[in-house]
Amino acid sequence: MSRNKSLPPGESLIHPITSAIEPIDLAALFTTEQPLELELGSGDGSFTLQYALANPRQNIVALERLLGRITKLDRKGHRAGLKNLRLLRAEAAYVLKYLLPHGMLDAIHVYFPDPWPKKRHHKNRLISEPFPSLSKRLLKAGGVVYLRTDDVDYFEQMLELFDGAAGFDRTETPRPLKALVTDFEQEFNAQGIPTNHAAYRKIGD
Ligand SMILES: C[S@@+](CC[C@H](N)C(=O)[O-])C[C@H]1O[C@@H](n2cnc3c(N)ncnc32)[C@H](O)[C@@H]1O
C-alpha cells in the first residue's frame, strides 16, 4: 500500500464536500451530540489527534487543504478508532464564509497558520480583516478562538484584529490545551523559537 493511499469511504473520517453552496450539517457528521470544535489548517494533525483522544466528550472537525496531510491524519484517526473526529479537505476561507452553519461552534483553533511574511502577501493570511466577524458568526455565545504562531508580525496582526473587533474579550489559553503542542510548534520550539498564544471569547450573541 502506498503511504498516501486514501481510506475507503466507509472507513475514512473525511467528509466529502458535495455542494459549493449548501452549508455542511456539522452535527450530522457525528454519532453523539456534544460540544463541537473546529481546527483550521490541521497539517499532519498530531495536535488534532492528541486533542481528540484527550477530549472524547467533544466533537472535533479538522480542516486542511493539502491531500497528503489530511490523508495522513485520516489514517491516524481511523487507527485510533476516533468517533469524535471528522475531517474536511477544503479551502478555509471559503468554508468559513459559505459552508458552515452559524452559532454552532464551541471553539475554533488556528495553530501556526502560514505567515506569508512578505508585505505584499499579507492579503493571503487566514487571520485577516474578515476573520473575527466570520468566526463570531460561527461561534456560540461564550465560544473561544484559540490562536498560536511563531511569527511576531502575524501575532501582532492577530491581536490588533481581535482587540479591535466588537464582541470578543481576550482570555487565557488553558494550560492543558497549551500542553498539547502541534507539529510545527514542536519544530519551532526545538529551534528556540517560542510560541505566541492568544485566545478570544465571544461575548453576547
Ligand atoms: C504551517 S502549517 C501548520 C499545521 C498545524 N496547524 C501545526 O501547527 O502543525 C499550516 C497548515 O495550514 C494549511 N493551510 C494553510 N492555508 C489554508 C487554507 N486557506 N485552507 C486550508 N488549509 C490551509 C496548510 O496546508 C498547512 O498544512
The ligand as an SDF file (V2000), in Angstrom:
LIG
                    3D

 27 29  0  0  0  0  0  0  0  0999 V2000
    2.2640   25.9090    8.9090 C   0  0  0  0  0  0  0  0  0  0  0  0
    1.1420   24.5960    8.7790 S   0  0  0  0  0  0  0  0  0  0  0  0
    0.6210   24.3010   10.4620 C   0  0  0  0  0  0  0  0  0  0  0  0
   -0.0260   22.9510   10.6350 C   0  0  0  0  0  0  0  0  0  0  0  0
   -0.5110   22.6440   12.0600 C   0  0  0  0  0  0  0  0  0  0  0  0
   -1.5540   23.5510   12.4660 N   0  0  0  0  0  0  0  0  0  0  0  0
    0.6360   22.7140   13.0030 C   0  0  0  0  0  0  0  0  0  0  0  0
    0.6890   23.6820   13.7970 O   0  0  0  0  0  0  0  0  0  0  0  0
    1.4770   21.8050   12.9750 O   0  0  0  0  0  0  0  0  0  0  0  0
   -0.2880   25.3830    8.1040 C   0  0  0  0  0  0  0  0  0  0  0  0
   -1.2710   24.3770    7.5570 C   0  0  0  0  0  0  0  0  0  0  0  0
   -2.4350   25.0610    7.1640 O   0  0  0  0  0  0  0  0  0  0  0  0
   -2.8250   24.6160    5.8740 C   0  0  0  0  0  0  0  0  0  0  0  0
   -3.4960   25.7520    5.2570 N   0  0  0  0  0  0  0  0  0  0  0  0
   -2.9500   26.9630    5.0040 C   0  0  0  0  0  0  0  0  0  0  0  0
   -3.8550   27.7800    4.4780 N   0  0  0  0  0  0  0  0  0  0  0  0
   -5.0050   27.0760    4.3880 C   0  0  0  0  0  0  0  0  0  0  0  0
   -6.2890   27.3700    3.9100 C   0  0  0  0  0  0  0  0  0  0  0  0
   -6.5750   28.5790    3.4160 N   0  0  0  0  0  0  0  0  0  0  0  0
   -7.2420   26.4120    3.9540 N   0  0  0  0  0  0  0  0  0  0  0  0
   -6.9590   25.1850    4.4610 C   0  0  0  0  0  0  0  0  0  0  0  0
   -5.7410   24.8420    4.9280 N   0  0  0  0  0  0  0  0  0  0  0  0
   -4.7790   25.7770    4.8880 C   0  0  0  0  0  0  0  0  0  0  0  0
   -1.5310   24.2400    5.1810 C   0  0  0  0  0  0  0  0  0  0  0  0
   -1.7510   23.3330    4.1310 O   0  0  0  0  0  0  0  0  0  0  0  0
   -0.7480   23.6520    6.3310 C   0  0  0  0  0  0  0  0  0  0  0  0
   -0.9660   22.2780    6.4790 O   0  0  0  0  0  0  0  0  0  0  0  0
  1  2  1  0
  2  3  1  0
  2 10  1  0
  3  4  1  0
  4  5  1  0
  5  6  1  0
  5  7  1  0
  7  8  2  0
  7  9  1  0
 10 11  1  0
 11 12  1  0
 11 26  1  0
 12 13  1  0
 13 14  1  0
 13 24  1  0
 14 15  1  0
 14 23  1  0
 15 16  2  0
 16 17  1  0
 17 18  1  0
 17 23  2  0
 18 19  1  0
 18 20  2  0
 20 21  1  0
 21 22  2  0
 22 23  1  0
 24 25  1  0
 24 26  1  0
 26 27  1  0
M  CHG  2   2   1   9  -1
M  END
$$$$
